[in-house]
């Protein structure tokens, strides 16, 4: 579907409509949304995907995306849209996750995808432990069980330098020491 002229035009038209409304969205996000919508229309109507294009409206999709963005911005504190809530800065588990990124990048040979998956899994585990103490599926799976405070105590006993990983310059220096860096092209 993505290699068709109709799809490419739909993405371009939707991005132009969004730009006209002053909304910036990553092209890949728009493409994913269009693909999902066309497949859903085809499935619901019992027609082929190429026939579903007659129901596509770039201006309507752009208006919907802009409205969703506006609702998100109006219901959030300024500067917080799209940001997950931060745990306390002295959270030892978060410090270990942050501190592990430069090492994971070096160990993976610069495979950023692998590093992101590692961080996401560790962050999910931290949230799971914090939010679901007593989860029956987690019993006896970790040395500290599902007791969040016991896990924090165990990590703290390892004596990581917790505050250093919340300093952007220290983290960036550690990343650069691995021989890798992040640049925008």
ZABA-591549 format. One record per residue: residue in one letter; x, y, z of N, C-alpha, C in turn. Coordinates in Angstrom, 3 decimals, padded with zeros to 6 digits. Layout:
N
A	X	Y	Z	X	Y	Z	X	Y	Z
...
This chain:
185
X	000.819	-001.193	000.000	000.000	000.000	000.000	000.864	001.259	000.000
X	001.953	001.252	000.760	002.752	002.467	000.926	003.487	002.885	-000.346
X	003.647	001.976	-001.272	004.363	002.309	-002.506	003.446	002.836	-003.595
X	002.163	002.972	-003.311	001.238	003.438	-004.346	001.242	004.959	-004.432
X	000.861	005.440	-005.583	000.770	006.880	-005.796	-000.291	007.489	-004.877
X	-001.414	006.799	-004.716	-002.501	007.303	-003.866	-002.022	007.482	-002.422
X	-001.256	006.529	-001.932	-000.778	006.611	-000.555	000.182	007.792	-000.382
X	001.119	007.904	-001.287	002.099	008.997	-001.208	001.413	010.361	-001.294
X	000.421	010.470	-002.163	-000.331	011.721	-002.273	-001.132	012.003	-001.006
X	-001.697	010.948	-000.425	-002.481	011.111	000.801	-001.605	011.629	001.940
X	-000.413	011.091	002.067	000.511	011.555	003.110	000.889	013.004	002.850
X	001.266	013.312	001.613	001.671	014.676	001.273	000.528	015.666	001.494
X	-000.675	015.305	001.072	-001.829	016.194	001.239	-002.161	016.410	002.709
X	-002.098	015.341	003.492	-002.396	015.455	004.927	-001.354	016.312	005.624
X	-000.085	016.106	005.295	000.982	016.933	005.895	000.813	018.398	005.513
X	000.410	018.659	004.268	000.179	020.042	003.834	-000.987	020.661	004.596
X	-002.047	019.887	004.789	-003.206	020.384	005.554	-002.813	020.655	007.013
X	-002.001	019.788	007.576	-001.534	019.996	008.954	-000.667	021.245	009.041
X	000.221	021.427	008.070	001.080	022.618	008.053	000.236	023.876	007.940
X	-000.810	023.810	007.140	-001.723	024.948	006.993	-002.377	025.303	008.333
X	-002.599	024.297	009.157	-003.202	024.502	010.476	-002.150	024.802	011.548
X	-000.868	024.812	011.157	000.199	025.111	012.103	000.556	023.946	013.015
X	000.260	022.717	012.568	000.536	021.525	013.364	001.640	020.735	012.686
X	002.652	020.375	013.454	003.753	019.588	012.925	003.640	018.170	013.452
X	003.615	017.207	012.541	003.548	015.794	012.886	004.568	015.068	012.017
X	005.223	014.090	012.602	006.224	013.314	011.874	005.551	012.591	010.705
X	006.141	012.651	009.494	005.529	012.001	008.328	005.228	010.521	008.544
X	006.090	009.823	009.244	005.853	008.405	009.505	004.607	008.171	010.336
X	004.327	009.078	011.254	003.121	008.966	012.072	001.877	009.154	011.215
X	001.929	010.124	010.313	000.802	010.359	009.405	000.616	009.142	008.496
X	001.705	008.613	007.976	001.619	007.440	007.093	001.009	006.254	007.829
X	001.436	006.024	009.062	000.883	004.916	009.854	-000.610	005.102	010.077
X	-001.019	006.327	010.374	-002.436	006.618	010.617	-003.264	006.387	009.356
X	-002.767	006.847	008.235	-003.488	006.665	006.972	-003.611	005.182	006.646
X	-002.525	004.455	006.796	-002.556	003.018	006.501	-003.589	002.304	007.384
X	-003.572	002.624	008.668	-004.546	002.018	009.598	-005.974	002.358	009.190
X	-006.211	003.621	008.860	-007.555	004.065	008.494	-008.054	003.398	007.207
X	-007.211	003.325	006.198	-007.613	002.716	004.923	-007.919	001.232	005.135
X	-007.079	000.554	005.892	-007.322	-000.876	006.162	-008.618	-001.072	006.953
X	-008.868	-000.196	007.909	-010.091	-000.310	008.717	-011.330	-000.089	007.856
X	-011.288	000.915	006.979	-012.426	001.190	006.094	-012.669	-000.001	005.179
X	-011.609	-000.529	004.588	-011.745	-001.671	003.681	-012.327	-002.879	004.410
X	-011.852	-003.107	005.608	-012.339	-004.251	006.374	-013.811	-004.085	006.773
X	-014.159	-002.905	007.256	-015.541	-002.664	007.700	-016.546	-002.707	006.560
X	-016.122	-002.203	005.410	-017.037	-002.173	004.275	-016.954	-003.440	003.423
X	-015.968	-004.285	003.720	-015.806	-005.510	002.945	-015.368	-005.247	001.521
X	-014.508	-004.233	001.346	-014.026	-003.882	000.008	-012.509	-003.993	-000.016
X	-011.939	-003.903	-001.198	-010.486	-003.927	-001.325	-009.921	-002.588	-000.876
X	-008.674	-002.623	-000.430	-008.030	-001.395	000.056	-007.975	-000.328	-001.020
X	-007.715	-000.718	-002.252	-007.632	000.292	-003.315	-008.964	000.984	-003.538
X	-010.063	000.322	-003.208	-011.386	000.948	-003.326	-011.695	001.859	-002.137
X	-011.004	001.647	-001.031	-011.253	002.448	000.177	-010.719	003.868	000.034
X	-009.857	004.119	-000.941	-009.295	005.456	-001.120	-010.368	006.495	-001.435
X	-011.483	006.074	-002.013	-012.536	007.047	-002.339	-013.131	007.668	-001.078
X	-012.910	007.039	000.072	-013.428	007.560	001.336	-012.398	008.381	002.103
X	-011.202	008.512	001.541	-010.138	009.236	002.243	-010.303	010.741	002.058
X	-010.144	011.480	003.151	-010.262	012.936	003.137	-009.077	013.515	003.908
X	-008.086	014.036	003.190	-006.876	014.564	003.826	-007.203	015.714	004.768
X	-008.096	016.602	004.354	-008.454	017.745	005.199	-009.164	017.273	006.471
X	-010.021	016.288	006.340	-010.729	015.753	007.504	-009.782	015.073	008.481
X	-008.838	014.291	007.947	-007.861	013.633	008.812	-006.983	014.671	009.498
X	-006.541	015.666	008.756	-005.711	016.727	009.344	-006.479	017.467	010.440
X	-007.743	017.733	010.196	-008.565	018.420	011.207	-008.677	017.562	012.468
X	-008.851	016.268	012.289	-008.953	015.355	013.431	-007.650	015.316	014.226
X	-006.528	015.221	013.533	-005.223	015.206	014.205	-004.990	016.523	014.928
X	-005.300	017.639	014.267	-005.124	018.955	014.892	-006.007	019.096	016.131
X	-007.235	018.604	016.055	-008.140	018.676	017.197	-007.618	017.833	018.362
X	-007.125	016.642	018.066	-006.553	015.792	019.120	-005.356	016.475	019.776
X	-004.527	017.090	018.959	-003.350	017.788	019.488	-003.776	018.947	020.373
X	-004.777	019.713	019.914	-005.260	020.861	020.683	-005.860	020.407	022.015
X	-006.623	019.323	022.001	-007.212	018.808	023.240	-006.124	018.356	024.210
X	-005.091	017.706	023.692	-003.988	017.258	024.538	-003.254	018.445	025.151
X	-003.033	019.480	024.341	-002.338	020.663	024.840	-003.162	021.420	025.868
X	-004.468	021.501	025.645	-005.305	022.260	026.577	-005.533	021.515	027.890
X	-005.387	020.200	027.872	-005.598	019.434	029.099	-004.306	019.161	029.846
X	-003.180	019.672	029.362	-001.884	019.446	029.992	-001.254	020.774	030.387
X	-000.337	020.686	031.333	000.421	021.873	031.717	001.323	022.267	030.550
X	001.582	023.570	030.374	002.450	023.997	029.273	003.803	023.284	029.323
X	004.261	022.807	028.177	005.550	022.136	028.088	005.520	020.679	028.505
X	004.376	020.163	028.917	004.289	018.789	029.380	003.574	017.861	028.407
X	003.113	018.374	027.290	002.388	017.557	026.327	003.324	016.486	025.772
X	002.859	015.258	025.810	003.642	014.153	025.268	004.760	013.678	026.160
X	004.841	014.177	027.362	005.892	013.745	028.285	005.277	012.897	029.387
X	005.941	011.807	029.663	005.445	010.959	030.740	005.814	011.584	032.078
X	005.063	011.262	033.120	005.391	011.833	034.431	006.744	011.329	034.908
X	007.512	012.200	035.495	008.845	011.840	035.988	008.762	011.324	037.413
X	009.468	010.234	037.692	009.574	009.797	039.080	010.493	010.762	039.826
X	010.596	010.627	041.136	011.486	011.512	041.872	012.918	011.406	041.342
X	013.633	012.514	041.337	014.991	012.547	040.791	015.928	011.618	041.558
X	015.606	011.332	042.802	016.491	010.455	043.575	016.099	008.985	043.449
X	015.307	008.636	042.436	014.883	007.253	042.240	016.080	006.425	041.783
X	016.524	005.448	042.580	017.726	004.690	042.227	017.554	003.828	040.984
X	016.369	003.304	040.759	016.170	002.460	039.590	016.268	003.274	038.306
X	015.704	004.471	038.304	015.800	005.334	037.135	017.256	005.704	036.864
X	018.009	005.941	037.928	019.427	006.259	037.761	020.169	005.089	037.112
X	019.847	003.864	037.504	020.497	002.701	036.886	020.121	002.563	035.411
X	018.855	002.836	035.090	018.426	002.755	033.694	019.163	003.808	032.871
X	019.192	005.051	033.365	019.902	006.117	032.652	021.389	005.822	032.528
X	021.981	005.368	033.625	023.412	005.080	033.627	023.783	003.911	032.738
X	022.845	003.002	032.480	023.126	001.849	031.644	023.094	002.133	030.155
X	022.564	003.278	029.757	022.442	003.581	028.329	023.799	003.668	027.637
X	024.760	004.445	028.151	026.048	004.486	027.453	026.712	003.107	027.351
X	026.640	002.308	028.433	027.225	000.964	028.391	026.509	000.084	027.378
X	025.180	000.154	027.362	024.407	-000.658	026.418	024.723	-000.259	024.981
X	024.927	001.022	024.744	025.254	001.488	023.400	026.607	000.948	022.964
X	027.560	000.983	023.875	028.892	000.468	023.552	028.854	-001.042	023.341
X	028.152	-001.763	024.215	028.075	-003.222	024.118	027.354	-003.682	022.855
X	026.390	-002.895	022.398	025.622	-003.292	021.217	026.276	-002.813	019.925
X	027.414	-002.169	020.021	028.087	-001.674	018.823	027.364	-000.510	018.180
X	026.652	000.269	018.991	025.963	001.446	018.477	024.562	001.173	017.980
X	024.018	000.007	018.295	022.668	-000.341	017.855	021.657	000.389	018.730
X	021.212	001.563	018.266	020.315	002.400	019.042	018.984	001.705	019.309
X	018.500	000.920	018.352	017.258	000.187	018.549	017.374	-000.752	019.746
X	018.467	-001.478	019.822	018.697	-002.400	020.933	018.729	-001.650	022.259
X	019.360	-000.503	022.283	019.442	000.302	023.504	018.056	000.790	023.918
X	017.283	001.269	022.958	015.947	001.775	023.269	015.062	000.653	023.801
X	015.146	-000.526	023.186	014.359	-001.662	023.678	014.776	-002.005	025.101
X	016.082	-002.006	025.365	016.580	-002.294	026.713	016.043	-001.276	027.721
X	016.097	-000.006	027.384	015.588	001.041	028.275	014.080	000.891	028.475
X	013.365	000.629	027.390	011.910	000.494	027.495	011.523	-000.682	028.383
X	012.210	-001.804	028.216	011.909	-002.978	029.040	012.222	-002.690	030.507
X	013.368	-002.072	030.763	013.716	-001.745	032.146	012.737	-000.750	032.749
X	012.314	000.231	031.962	011.348	001.214	032.457	010.001	000.554	032.714
X	009.602	-000.356	031.838	008.347	-001.062	032.031	008.412	-001.897	033.304
X	009.531	-002.590	033.486	009.686	-003.411	034.690	009.617	-002.532	035.936
X	010.251	-001.376	035.889	010.224	-000.478	037.045	008.795	-000.042	037.336
X	008.056	000.315	036.308	006.674	000.721	036.494	005.801	-000.431	036.950
X	006.090	-001.609	036.432	005.319	-002.789	036.814	005.543	-003.105	038.289
X	006.788	-003.045	038.700	007.103	-003.316	040.104	006.459	-002.261	040.991
X	006.579	-001.007	040.577	006.043	000.084	041.387	004.518	000.054	041.429
X	003.902	-000.225	040.304	002.459	-000.097	040.224	001.672	-001.347	040.529
X	002.324	-002.493	040.563	001.562	-003.719	040.731	002.156	-004.622	041.800
X	002.457	-004.074	042.951	002.915	-004.917	044.052	001.870	-005.995	044.298
X	002.337	-007.198	044.465	001.414	-008.292	044.718	000.886	-008.942	043.460
X	001.409	-008.590	042.303	000.984	-009.196	041.042	001.292	-010.692	041.111
X	000.265	-011.533	040.955	000.465	-012.973	041.097	001.389	-013.535	040.023
X	001.448	-012.916	038.867	002.340	-013.389	037.808	003.802	-013.092	038.072
X	004.068	-012.244	039.056	005.448	-011.842	039.339	006.012	-012.479	040.608
X	005.207	-013.215	041.323	005.674	-013.795	042.581	006.912	-014.648	042.329
X	007.908	-014.486	043.175	009.142	-015.287	043.157	009.924	-015.180	041.850
X	009.704	-014.151	041.075	010.441	-013.970	039.820	011.682	-013.094	040.029
X	011.710	-012.317	041.107	012.825	-011.416	041.378	013.335	-011.676	042.791
X	014.624	-011.400	043.027	015.164	-011.632	044.373	014.389	-010.893	045.465
X	013.844	-009.729	045.121	013.108	-008.959	046.124	011.611	-009.159	045.997
X	011.172	-010.088	045.131	009.734	-010.293	044.951	009.119	-009.093	044.273
X	007.924	-008.736	044.672	007.239	-007.604	044.048	007.165	-006.410	044.980
X	007.903	-006.441	046.055	007.902	-005.334	047.009	008.776	-004.217	046.452
X	008.135	-003.130	046.045	008.858	-002.037	045.407	009.905	-001.439	046.339
X	009.558	-001.222	047.580	010.507	-000.619	048.511	011.719	-001.536	048.718
X	011.490	-002.839	048.787	012.611	-003.774	048.923	013.526	-003.683	047.702
X	012.932	-003.530	046.507	013.755	-003.394	045.288	014.574	-002.113	045.340
X	013.951	-001.008	045.753	014.687	000.247	045.856	015.813	000.125	046.884
X	015.555	-000.550	047.995	016.587	-000.750	049.020	017.746	-001.582	048.473
X	017.431	-002.616	047.688	018.472	-003.461	047.095	019.339	-002.657	046.137
X	018.700	-001.867	045.294	019.465	-001.051	044.337	020.307	-000.018	045.080
X	019.721	000.616	046.078	020.456	001.620	046.848	021.640	000.993	047.555
X	021.505	-000.241	048.033	022.604	-000.933	048.713	023.773	-001.166	047.761
X	023.498	-001.189	046.456	024.569	-001.339	045.470	025.374	-000.048	045.363
X	024.898	000.998	045.992	025.531	002.304	046.083	025.848	002.938	044.733
X	024.876	002.985	043.847	025.123	003.714	042.599	025.146	005.209	042.893
X	025.889	005.946	042.081	025.879	007.398	042.235	024.624	007.899	041.532
X	023.550	007.944	042.292	022.228	008.221	041.731	022.147	009.595	041.086
X	022.605	010.617	041.774	022.407	011.977	041.268	023.231	012.280	040.023
X	024.343	011.600	039.826	025.183	011.934	038.673	024.469	011.668	037.353
X	023.605	010.651	037.282	022.964	010.317	036.022	021.819	011.248	035.672
X	021.471	012.152	036.582	020.443	013.139	036.280	021.053	014.455	035.823
X	022.358	014.470	035.627	023.061	015.637	035.117	023.307	015.395	033.633
X	022.686	016.195	032.782	022.776	016.004	031.334	024.222	015.994	030.830
X	025.058	016.870	031.366	026.446	016.937	030.903	027.218	015.663	031.246
X	026.993	015.125	032.447	027.664	013.891	032.861	027.222	012.742	031.958
X	025.915	012.650	031.711	025.389	011.574	030.871	025.927	011.679	029.449
X	025.922	012.889	028.901	026.425	013.095	027.543	027.911	012.761	027.448
X	028.685	013.143	028.470	030.118	012.805	028.490	030.313	011.288	028.522
X	029.510	010.580	029.321	029.598	009.119	029.381	029.239	008.509	028.030
X	028.230	009.059	027.374	027.848	008.583	026.054	028.978	008.809	025.062
X	029.580	009.990	025.080	030.677	010.306	024.166	031.906	009.445	024.443
X	032.098	009.058	025.701	033.231	008.186	026.040	033.119	006.823	025.375
X	031.918	006.403	025.048	031.737	005.113	024.375	032.152	005.191	022.912
X	032.346	006.406	022.415	032.680	006.573	021.008	031.460	006.858	020.146
X	030.302	006.949	020.789	029.069	007.220	020.070	028.496	008.548	020.545
X	027.653	009.087	019.732	026.962	010.308	020.092	025.675	010.377	019.291
X	024.847	011.319	019.642	023.593	011.492	018.935	023.661	012.812	018.197
X	023.473	012.745	016.881	023.466	013.951	016.071	022.218	013.936	015.202
X	021.726	015.092	014.896	020.550	015.185	014.026	021.027	015.454	012.612
X	020.488	014.708	011.683	020.907	014.884	010.286	019.821	015.534	009.486
